[in-house]
């Protein structure tokens, strides 16, 4: 079983999203379960100094396709450790800049 950890930034964003989207926990849980099984799902993000992936999750509160879902970004620290860096609603934010992503990676290393 893989150790899936959550950064403070991830927890903070999740808490904010939970206020608007009541079902977010059940929507992202299948992704966390897959990561715990060791399945690195999603697309790898190039241009970063770390092994980082992005994955889409459905939003049951606004079922409007991929544009209405969530994006989870996670880093593979080692084959046994995965750190969830960011979560955001695609309806709020189209993408995360590489600068913001690198900052999240740096903060995760400091935690």
N, CA, C and O atoms as CSV, one atom per row, in Angstrom:
chain,resi,resn,atom,element,x,y,z
A,1,UNK,N,N,0.841,-1.183,0.000
A,1,UNK,CA,C,0.000,0.000,0.000
A,1,UNK,C,C,0.888,1.248,0.000
A,1,UNK,O,O,1.825,1.360,0.790
A,2,UNK,N,N,0.580,2.158,-0.880
A,2,UNK,CA,C,1.336,3.397,-1.025
A,2,UNK,C,C,0.858,4.404,0.028
A,2,UNK,O,O,-0.332,4.477,0.336
A,3,UNK,N,N,1.798,5.174,0.571
A,3,UNK,CA,C,1.479,6.219,1.540
A,3,UNK,C,C,1.120,7.491,0.770
A,3,UNK,O,O,1.988,8.105,0.149
A,4,UNK,N,N,-0.152,7.886,0.806
A,4,UNK,CA,C,-0.608,9.107,0.140
A,4,UNK,C,C,-0.725,10.194,1.201
A,4,UNK,O,O,-1.475,10.063,2.168
A,5,UNK,N,N,0.034,11.269,1.001
A,5,UNK,CA,C,0.061,12.372,1.964
A,5,UNK,C,C,-0.583,13.611,1.355
A,5,UNK,O,O,-0.686,13.736,0.134
A,6,UNK,N,N,-1.008,14.512,2.209
A,6,UNK,CA,C,-1.677,15.734,1.782
A,6,UNK,C,C,-0.876,16.931,2.284
A,6,UNK,O,O,-0.533,16.992,3.464
A,7,UNK,N,N,-0.576,17.879,1.403
A,7,UNK,CA,C,0.102,19.097,1.834
A,7,UNK,C,C,-0.908,20.016,2.515
A,7,UNK,O,O,-2.118,19.850,2.361
A,8,UNK,N,N,-0.400,20.975,3.259
A,8,UNK,CA,C,-1.279,21.958,3.897
A,8,UNK,C,C,-2.047,22.749,2.841
A,8,UNK,O,O,-3.221,23.066,3.028
A,9,UNK,N,N,-1.377,23.066,1.729
A,9,UNK,CA,C,-2.044,23.784,0.642
A,9,UNK,C,C,-3.200,22.992,0.057
A,9,UNK,O,O,-4.251,23.555,-0.250
A,10,UNK,N,N,-3.011,21.685,-0.099
A,10,UNK,CA,C,-4.077,20.821,-0.611
A,10,UNK,C,C,-5.253,20.820,0.359
A,10,UNK,O,O,-6.404,20.962,-0.054
A,11,UNK,N,N,-4.962,20.659,1.646
A,11,UNK,CA,C,-6.023,20.621,2.658
A,11,UNK,C,C,-6.793,21.941,2.698
A,11,UNK,O,O,-8.017,21.951,2.833
A,12,UNK,N,N,-6.063,23.057,2.578
A,12,UNK,CA,C,-6.689,24.375,2.618
A,12,UNK,C,C,-7.624,24.567,1.421
A,12,UNK,O,O,-8.750,25.042,1.568
A,13,UNK,N,N,-7.138,24.190,0.233
A,13,UNK,CA,C,-7.972,24.320,-0.965
A,13,UNK,C,C,-9.179,23.389,-0.895
A,13,UNK,O,O,-10.281,23.767,-1.293
A,14,UNK,N,N,-8.974,22.179,-0.391
A,14,UNK,CA,C,-10.067,21.216,-0.275
A,14,UNK,C,C,-11.147,21.740,0.672
A,14,UNK,O,O,-12.340,21.591,0.409
A,15,UNK,N,N,-10.718,22.347,1.763
A,15,UNK,CA,C,-11.668,22.906,2.727
A,15,UNK,C,C,-12.504,24.009,2.081
A,15,UNK,O,O,-13.715,24.077,2.295
A,16,UNK,N,N,-11.868,24.862,1.301
A,16,UNK,CA,C,-12.599,25.924,0.609
A,16,UNK,C,C,-13.574,25.375,-0.417
A,16,UNK,O,O,-14.700,25.859,-0.531
A,17,UNK,N,N,-13.147,24.371,-1.162
A,17,UNK,CA,C,-14.020,23.768,-2.170
A,17,UNK,C,C,-15.180,23.014,-1.527
A,17,UNK,O,O,-16.279,22.976,-2.081
A,18,UNK,N,N,-14.943,22.419,-0.367
A,18,UNK,CA,C,-15.980,21.644,0.315
A,18,UNK,C,C,-17.172,22.527,0.702
A,18,UNK,O,O,-18.299,22.042,0.805
A,19,UNK,N,N,-16.922,23.815,0.914
A,19,UNK,CA,C,-18.014,24.724,1.263
A,19,UNK,C,C,-18.988,24.897,0.101
A,19,UNK,O,O,-20.189,25.070,0.310
A,20,UNK,N,N,-18.471,24.849,-1.110
A,20,UNK,CA,C,-19.318,25.031,-2.297
A,20,UNK,C,C,-19.762,23.720,-2.919
A,20,UNK,O,O,-20.859,23.627,-3.470
A,21,UNK,N,N,-18.910,22.706,-2.831
A,21,UNK,CA,C,-19.192,21.421,-3.471
A,21,UNK,C,C,-19.215,20.335,-2.397
A,21,UNK,O,O,-18.172,19.806,-2.014
A,22,UNK,N,N,-20.397,20.014,-1.925
A,22,UNK,CA,C,-20.563,19.104,-0.789
A,22,UNK,C,C,-20.049,17.696,-1.061
A,22,UNK,O,O,-19.671,16.992,-0.124
A,23,UNK,N,N,-20.026,17.273,-2.318
A,23,UNK,CA,C,-19.673,15.892,-2.641
A,23,UNK,C,C,-18.210,15.724,-3.064
A,23,UNK,O,O,-17.833,14.665,-3.566
A,24,UNK,N,N,-17.395,16.742,-2.870
A,24,UNK,CA,C,-16.021,16.678,-3.368
A,24,UNK,C,C,-15.246,15.501,-2.772
A,24,UNK,O,O,-14.461,14.861,-3.471
A,25,UNK,N,N,-15.459,15.216,-1.502
A,25,UNK,CA,C,-14.709,14.125,-0.871
A,25,UNK,C,C,-15.001,12.797,-1.558
A,25,UNK,O,O,-14.082,12.032,-1.848
A,26,UNK,N,N,-16.276,12.519,-1.818
A,26,UNK,CA,C,-16.624,11.258,-2.488
A,26,UNK,C,C,-16.206,11.271,-3.956
A,26,UNK,O,O,-15.999,10.209,-4.542
A,27,UNK,N,N,-16.080,12.453,-4.561
A,27,UNK,CA,C,-15.647,12.543,-5.959
A,27,UNK,C,C,-14.153,12.257,-6.117
A,27,UNK,O,O,-13.740,11.639,-7.098
A,28,UNK,N,N,-13.346,12.702,-5.160
A,28,UNK,CA,C,-11.898,12.498,-5.297
A,28,UNK,C,C,-11.408,11.217,-4.624
A,28,UNK,O,O,-10.278,10.790,-4.861
A,29,UNK,N,N,-12.242,10.602,-3.789
A,29,UNK,CA,C,-11.817,9.390,-3.080
A,29,UNK,C,C,-11.386,8.258,-4.017
A,29,UNK,O,O,-10.393,7.592,-3.722
A,30,UNK,N,N,-12.093,8.006,-5.146
A,30,UNK,CA,C,-11.633,6.939,-6.049
A,30,UNK,C,C,-10.220,7.174,-6.592
A,30,UNK,O,O,-9.481,6.219,-6.830
A,31,UNK,N,N,-9.848,8.425,-6.786
A,31,UNK,CA,C,-8.493,8.736,-7.261
A,31,UNK,C,C,-7.483,8.431,-6.167
A,31,UNK,O,O,-6.434,7.846,-6.436
A,32,UNK,N,N,-7.788,8.821,-4.944
A,32,UNK,CA,C,-6.892,8.535,-3.822
A,32,UNK,C,C,-6.736,7.028,-3.651
A,32,UNK,O,O,-5.637,6.544,-3.382
A,33,UNK,N,N,-7.833,6.286,-3.806
A,33,UNK,CA,C,-7.779,4.822,-3.701
A,33,UNK,C,C,-6.860,4.223,-4.764
A,33,UNK,O,O,-6.082,3.315,-4.470
A,34,UNK,N,N,-6.946,4.724,-5.998
A,34,UNK,CA,C,-6.084,4.230,-7.078
A,34,UNK,C,C,-4.614,4.529,-6.785
A,34,UNK,O,O,-3.743,3.694,-7.028
A,35,UNK,N,N,-4.348,5.719,-6.264
A,35,UNK,CA,C,-2.969,6.083,-5.926
A,35,UNK,C,C,-2.434,5.181,-4.817
A,35,UNK,O,O,-1.269,4.787,-4.851
A,36,UNK,N,N,-3.269,4.854,-3.841
A,36,UNK,CA,C,-2.840,3.977,-2.752
A,36,UNK,C,C,-2.517,2.577,-3.258
A,36,UNK,O,O,-1.705,1.870,-2.661
A,37,UNK,N,N,-3.141,2.182,-4.339
A,37,UNK,CA,C,-2.851,0.877,-4.942
A,37,UNK,C,C,-1.560,0.902,-5.756
A,37,UNK,O,O,-1.083,-0.145,-6.193
A,38,UNK,N,N,-0.994,2.090,-5.963
A,38,UNK,CA,C,0.241,2.203,-6.728
A,38,UNK,C,C,0.035,2.513,-8.194
A,38,UNK,O,O,0.979,2.431,-8.980
A,39,UNK,N,N,-1.179,2.868,-8.579
A,39,UNK,CA,C,-1.471,3.221,-9.967
A,39,UNK,C,C,-1.282,4.720,-10.159
A,39,UNK,O,O,-2.056,5.519,-9.631
A,40,UNK,N,N,-0.264,5.100,-10.907
A,40,UNK,CA,C,-0.011,6.510,-11.187
A,40,UNK,C,C,-0.892,6.915,-12.357
A,40,UNK,O,O,-0.532,6.723,-13.518
A,41,UNK,N,N,-2.047,7.476,-12.036
A,41,UNK,CA,C,-3.020,7.823,-13.064
A,41,UNK,C,C,-2.858,9.282,-13.467
A,41,UNK,O,O,-2.258,10.071,-12.738
A,42,UNK,N,N,-3.393,9.634,-14.625
A,42,UNK,CA,C,-3.322,10.996,-15.115
A,42,UNK,C,C,-2.143,11.197,-16.038
A,42,UNK,O,O,-1.441,10.252,-16.398
A,43,UNK,N,N,-1.940,12.449,-16.414
A,43,UNK,CA,C,-0.871,12.817,-17.343
A,43,UNK,C,C,0.277,13.462,-16.583
A,43,UNK,O,O,0.069,14.267,-15.675
A,44,UNK,N,N,1.489,13.093,-16.969
A,44,UNK,CA,C,2.656,13.683,-16.320
A,44,UNK,C,C,2.838,15.111,-16.816
A,44,UNK,O,O,2.655,15.395,-18.000
A,45,UNK,N,N,3.197,15.996,-15.914
A,45,UNK,CA,C,3.417,17.402,-16.247
A,45,UNK,C,C,4.899,17.598,-16.517
A,45,UNK,O,O,5.738,17.328,-15.658
A,46,UNK,N,N,5.212,18.064,-17.703
A,46,UNK,CA,C,6.617,18.308,-18.048
A,46,UNK,C,C,6.990,19.739,-17.654
A,46,UNK,O,O,6.121,20.582,-17.430
A,47,UNK,N,N,8.274,19.991,-17.575
A,47,UNK,CA,C,8.755,21.320,-17.249
A,47,UNK,C,C,8.962,21.565,-15.769
A,47,UNK,O,O,9.272,22.685,-15.362
A,48,UNK,N,N,8.794,20.527,-14.955
A,48,UNK,CA,C,9.023,20.675,-13.520
A,48,UNK,C,C,10.264,19.882,-13.124
A,48,UNK,O,O,10.742,19.027,-13.870
A,49,UNK,N,N,10.767,20.185,-11.946
A,49,UNK,CA,C,11.966,19.503,-11.465
A,49,UNK,C,C,11.636,18.175,-10.799
A,49,UNK,O,O,12.538,17.428,-10.421
A,50,UNK,N,N,10.345,17.876,-10.653
A,50,UNK,CA,C,9.917,16.665,-9.947
A,50,UNK,C,C,9.001,15.838,-10.845
A,50,UNK,O,O,8.600,16.283,-11.920
A,51,UNK,N,N,8.678,14.634,-10.392
A,51,UNK,CA,C,7.730,13.774,-11.099
A,51,UNK,C,C,6.335,14.132,-10.620
A,51,UNK,O,O,5.911,13.728,-9.537
A,52,UNK,N,N,5.625,14.900,-11.446
A,52,UNK,CA,C,4.328,15.443,-11.072
A,52,UNK,C,C,3.288,15.024,-12.111
A,52,UNK,O,O,3.551,15.037,-13.313
A,53,UNK,N,N,2.102,14.653,-11.623
A,53,UNK,CA,C,1.006,14.236,-12.491
A,53,UNK,C,C,-0.219,15.095,-12.221
A,53,UNK,O,O,-0.394,15.626,-11.124
A,54,UNK,N,N,-1.069,15.225,-13.243
A,54,UNK,CA,C,-2.364,15.874,-13.069
A,54,UNK,C,C,-3.437,14.873,-13.465
A,54,UNK,O,O,-3.274,14.106,-14.414
A,55,UNK,N,N,-4.531,14.891,-12.726
A,55,UNK,CA,C,-5.624,13.960,-12.992
A,55,UNK,C,C,-6.948,14.691,-12.805
A,55,UNK,O,O,-7.089,15.532,-11.918
A,56,UNK,N,N,-7.903,14.359,-13.645
A,56,UNK,CA,C,-9.229,14.962,-13.606
A,56,UNK,C,C,-10.164,14.100,-12.771
A,56,UNK,O,O,-10.099,12.871,-12.818
A,57,UNK,N,N,-11.030,14.751,-12.010
A,57,UNK,CA,C,-12.059,14.049,-11.237
A,57,UNK,C,C,-13.407,14.697,-11.523
A,57,UNK,O,O,-13.496,15.909,-11.714
A,58,UNK,N,N,-14.441,13.887,-11.550
A,58,UNK,CA,C,-15.779,14.422,-11.818
A,58,UNK,C,C,-16.258,15.267,-10.648
A,58,UNK,O,O,-15.810,15.099,-9.513
A,59,UNK,N,N,-17.172,16.174,-10.944
A,59,UNK,CA,C,-17.810,16.991,-9.927
A,59,UNK,C,C,-19.290,16.636,-9.933
A,59,UNK,O,O,-20.026,17.054,-10.828
A,60,UNK,N,N,-19.726,15.879,-8.954
A,60,UNK,CA,C,-21.123,15.441,-8.876
A,60,UNK,C,C,-22.079,16.590,-8.592
A,60,UNK,O,O,-23.275,16.488,-8.868
A,61,UNK,N,N,-21.561,17.681,-8.045
A,61,UNK,CA,C,-22.416,18.822,-7.728
A,61,UNK,C,C,-22.787,19.630,-8.970
A,61,UNK,O,O,-23.859,20.232,-9.014
A,62,UNK,N,N,-21.916,19.650,-9.978
A,62,UNK,CA,C,-22.221,20.313,-11.249
A,62,UNK,C,C,-21.777,19.399,-12.393
A,62,UNK,O,O,-20.691,19.581,-12.944
A,63,UNK,N,N,-22.597,18.434,-12.747
A,63,UNK,CA,C,-22.197,17.453,-13.775
A,63,UNK,C,C,-22.240,18.035,-15.191
A,63,UNK,O,O,-23.191,17.798,-15.936
A,64,UNK,N,N,-21.206,18.796,-15.557
A,64,UNK,CA,C,-21.169,19.438,-16.875
A,64,UNK,C,C,-19.979,18.978,-17.703
A,64,UNK,O,O,-19.516,19.723,-18.567
A,65,UNK,N,N,-19.482,17.797,-17.470
A,65,UNK,CA,C,-18.344,17.309,-18.245
A,65,UNK,C,C,-17.026,17.701,-17.622
A,65,UNK,O,O,-16.965,18.109,-16.462
A,66,UNK,N,N,-15.958,17.570,-18.413
A,66,UNK,CA,C,-14.615,17.806,-17.878
A,66,UNK,C,C,-14.386,19.241,-17.433
A,66,UNK,O,O,-13.633,19.484,-16.490
A,67,UNK,N,N,-15.028,20.195,-18.099
A,67,UNK,CA,C,-14.818,21.594,-17.724
A,67,UNK,C,C,-15.413,21.910,-16.356
A,67,UNK,O,O,-15.063,22.924,-15.752
A,68,UNK,N,N,-16.301,21.063,-15.864
A,68,UNK,CA,C,-16.905,21.296,-14.560
A,68,UNK,C,C,-16.344,20.414,-13.470
A,68,UNK,O,O,-16.879,20.395,-12.361
A,69,UNK,N,N,-15.285,19.684,-13.753
A,69,UNK,CA,C,-14.714,18.761,-12.780
A,69,UNK,C,C,-13.633,19.400,-11.931
A,69,UNK,O,O,-13.494,20.622,-11.877
A,70,UNK,N,N,-12.875,18.547,-11.273
A,70,UNK,CA,C,-11.758,18.981,-10.438
A,70,UNK,C,C,-10.456,18.532,-11.075
A,70,UNK,O,O,-10.426,17.570,-11.843
A,71,UNK,N,N,-9.395,19.227,-10.756
A,71,UNK,CA,C,-8.060,18.814,-11.157
A,71,UNK,C,C,-7.270,18.571,-9.879
A,71,UNK,O,O,-7.214,19.429,-8.998
A,72,UNK,N,N,-6.663,17.393,-9.789
A,72,UNK,CA,C,-5.770,17.073,-8.682
A,72,UNK,C,C,-4.363,16.990,-9.243
A,72,UNK,O,O,-4.146,16.405,-10.305
A,73,UNK,N,N,-3.421,17.565,-8.543
A,73,UNK,CA,C,-2.021,17.502,-8.945
A,73,UNK,C,C,-1.254,16.852,-7.809
A,73,UNK,O,O,-1.353,17.259,-6.651
A,74,UNK,N,N,-0.485,15.826,-8.168
A,74,UNK,CA,C,0.264,15.101,-7.144
A,74,UNK,C,C,1.691,14.843,-7.597
A,74,UNK,O,O,1.993,14.818,-8.790
A,75,UNK,N,N,2.554,14.653,-6.616
A,75,UNK,CA,C,3.974,14.401,-6.853
A,75,UNK,C,C,4.321,13.011,-6.349
A,75,UNK,O,O,3.910,12.607,-5.261
A,76,UNK,N,N,5.085,12.290,-7.155
A,76,UNK,CA,C,5.592,10.982,-6.747
A,76,UNK,C,C,6.966,11.224,-6.129
A,76,UNK,O,O,7.930,11.517,-6.836
A,77,UNK,N,N,7.045,11.100,-4.820
A,77,UNK,CA,C,8.303,11.311,-4.099
A,77,UNK,C,C,9.193,10.083,-4.259
A,77,UNK,O,O,10.384,10.198,-4.546
A,78,UNK,N,N,8.605,8.918,-4.069
A,78,UNK,CA,C,9.296,7.640,-4.224
A,78,UNK,C,C,8.232,6.611,-4.607
A,78,UNK,O,O,7.045,6.938,-4.600
A,79,UNK,N,N,8.617,5.391,-4.939
A,79,UNK,CA,C,7.596,4.388,-5.269
A,79,UNK,C,C,6.610,4.116,-4.129
A,79,UNK,O,O,5.542,3.549,-4.359
A,80,UNK,N,N,6.958,4.515,-2.910
A,80,UNK,CA,C,6.090,4.270,-1.762
A,80,UNK,C,C,5.377,5.511,-1.240
A,80,UNK,O,O,4.492,5.395,-0.392
A,81,UNK,N,N,5.742,6.699,-1.729
A,81,UNK,CA,C,5.186,7.944,-1.185
A,81,UNK,C,C,4.679,8.844,-2.310
A,81,UNK,O,O,5.404,9.154,-3.256
A,82,UNK,N,N,3.421,9.254,-2.185
A,82,UNK,CA,C,2.801,10.210,-3.105
A,82,UNK,C,C,2.285,11.372,-2.269
A,82,UNK,O,O,1.706,11.170,-1.202
A,83,UNK,N,N,2.497,12.595,-2.762
A,83,UNK,CA,C,2.036,13.783,-2.055
A,83,UNK,C,C,1.043,14.526,-2.946
A,83,UNK,O,O,1.366,14.904,-4.072
A,84,UNK,N,N,-0.164,14.729,-2.430
A,84,UNK,CA,C,-1.161,15.520,-3.150
A,84,UNK,C,C,-0.839,16.992,-2.924
A,84,UNK,O,O,-0.839,17.469,-1.789
A,85,UNK,N,N,-0.564,17.704,-4.010
A,85,UNK,CA,C,-0.118,19.090,-3.925
A,85,UNK,C,C,-1.261,20.091,-4.014
A,85,UNK,O,O,-1.383,20.980,-3.172
A,86,UNK,N,N,-2.100,19.943,-5.041
A,86,UNK,CA,C,-3.137,20.930,-5.317
A,86,UNK,C,C,-4.438,20.265,-5.726
A,86,UNK,O,O,-4.440,19.166,-6.279
A,87,UNK,N,N,-5.524,20.930,-5.453
A,87,UNK,CA,C,-6.837,20.547,-5.978
A,87,UNK,C,C,-7.559,21.851,-6.299
A,87,UNK,O,O,-7.505,22.805,-5.523
A,88,UNK,N,N,-8.235,21.887,-7.442
A,88,UNK,CA,C,-9.021,23.063,-7.786
A,88,UNK,C,C,-10.147,22.669,-8.723
A,88,UNK,O,O,-10.083,21.644,-9.402
A,89,UNK,N,N,-11.181,23.503,-8.749
A,89,UNK,CA,C,-12.309,23.281,-9.648
A,89,UNK,C,C,-11.948,23.861,-11.010
A,89,UNK,O,O,-11.491,25.000,-11.104
A,90,UNK,N,N,-12.151,23.080,-12.058
A,90,UNK,CA,C,-11.835,23.543,-13.411
A,90,UNK,C,C,-12.705,24.735,-13.802
A,90,UNK,O,O,-12.305,25.539,-14.644
A,91,UNK,N,N,-13.886,24.858,-13.203
A,91,UNK,CA,C,-14.751,25.999,-13.505
A,91,UNK,C,C,-14.202,27.294,-12.903
A,91,UNK,O,O,-14.541,28.384,-13.364
A,92,UNK,N,N,-13.358,27.180,-11.876
A,92,UNK,CA,C,-12.760,28.352,-11.230
A,92,UNK,C,C,-11.432,28.745,-11.857
A,92,UNK,O,O,-11.104,29.929,-11.944
A,93,UNK,N,N,-10.673,27.755,-12.291
A,93,UNK,CA,C,-9.295,27.975,-12.716
A,93,UNK,C,C,-8.987,26.999,-13.841
A,93,UNK,O,O,-9.134,25.788,-13.674
A,94,UNK,N,N,-8.564,27.519,-14.979
A,94,UNK,CA,C,-8.302,26.649,-16.132
A,94,UNK,C,C,-7.035,25.829,-15.934
A,94,UNK,O,O,-7.027,24.626,-16.191
A,95,UNK,N,N,-5.977,26.467,-15.484
A,95,UNK,CA,C,-4.691,25.798,-15.323
A,95,UNK,C,C,-3.918,26.394,-14.161
A,95,UNK,O,O,-4.277,27.444,-13.627
A,96,UNK,N,N,-2.859,25.711,-13.783
A,96,UNK,CA,C,-1.925,26.212,-12.776
A,96,UNK,C,C,-0.624,26.517,-13.501
A,96,UNK,O,O,-0.147,25.706,-14.295
A,97,UNK,N,N,-0.051,27.675,-13.233
A,97,UNK,CA,C,1.205,28.034,-13.890
A,97,UNK,C,C,2.342,27.177,-13.341
A,97,UNK,O,O,2.269,26.668,-12.223
A,98,UNK,N,N,3.386,27.028,-14.142
A,98,UNK,CA,C,4.551,26.262,-13.682
A,98,UNK,C,C,5.183,26.912,-12.454
A,98,UNK,O,O,5.721,26.217,-11.591
A,99,UNK,N,N,5.122,28.234,-12.372
A,99,UNK,CA,C,5.667,28.942,-11.210
A,99,UNK,C,C,4.912,28.543,-9.940
A,99,UNK,O,O,5.525,28.246,-8.915
A,100,UNK,N,N,3.575,28.538,-10.016
A,100,UNK,CA,C,2.767,28.137,-8.857
A,100,UNK,C,C,3.009,26.676,-8.500
A,100,UNK,O,O,3.052,26.310,-7.326
A,101,UNK,N,N,3.166,25.853,-9.524
A,101,UNK,CA,C,3.403,24.430,-9.300
A,101,UNK,C,C,4.749,24.202,-8.616
A,101,UNK,O,O,4.842,23.424,-7.667
A,102,UNK,N,N,5.783,24.875,-9.094
A,102,UNK,CA,C,7.108,24.758,-8.472
A,102,UNK,C,C,7.070,25.249,-7.025
A,102,UNK,O,O,7.730,24.680,-6.155
A,103,UNK,N,N,6.297,26.304,-6.771
A,103,UNK,CA,C,6.156,26.819,-5.406
A,103,UNK,C,C,5.479,25.776,-4.511
A,103,UNK,O,O,5.881,25.590,-3.362
A,104,UNK,N,N,4.464,25.102,-5.030
A,104,UNK,CA,C,3.782,24.049,-4.263
A,104,UNK,C,C,4.721,22.884,-3.975
A,104,UNK,O,O,4.692,22.311,-2.886
A,105,UNK,N,N,5.549,22.538,-4.947
A,105,UNK,CA,C,6.526,21.457,-4.761
A,105,UNK,C,C,7.529,21.845,-3.680
A,105,UNK,O,O,7.864,21.039,-2.813
A,106,UNK,N,N,8.004,23.090,-3.741
A,106,UNK,CA,C,8.975,23.567,-2.754
A,106,UNK,C,C,8.372,23.547,-1.347
A,106,UNK,O,O,9.024,23.129,-0.390
A,107,UNK,N,N,7.128,24.001,-1.232
A,107,UNK,CA,C,6.464,24.007,0.077
A,107,UNK,C,C,6.257,22.591,0.600
A,107,UNK,O,O,6.381,22.342,1.799
A,108,UNK,N,N,5.945,21.670,-0.297
A,108,UNK,CA,C,5.737,20.275,0.117
A,108,UNK,C,C,7.018,19.687,0.690
A,108,UNK,O,O,6.977,18.907,1.641
A,109,UNK,N,N,8.145,20.057,0.119
A,109,UNK,CA,C,9.426,19.560,0.624
A,109,UNK,C,C,9.750,20.141,1.995
A,109,UNK,O,O,10.437,19.510,2.797
A,110,UNK,N,N,9.249,21.354,2.260
A,110,UNK,CA,C,9.504,22.006,3.547
A,110,UNK,C,C,8.630,21.452,4.671
A,110,UNK,O,O,8.955,21.613,5.848
A,111,UNK,N,N,7.521,20.801,4.313
A,111,UNK,CA,C,6.577,20.321,5.347
A,111,UNK,C,C,7.095,19.126,6.073
A,111,UNK,O,O,6.424,18.607,6.965
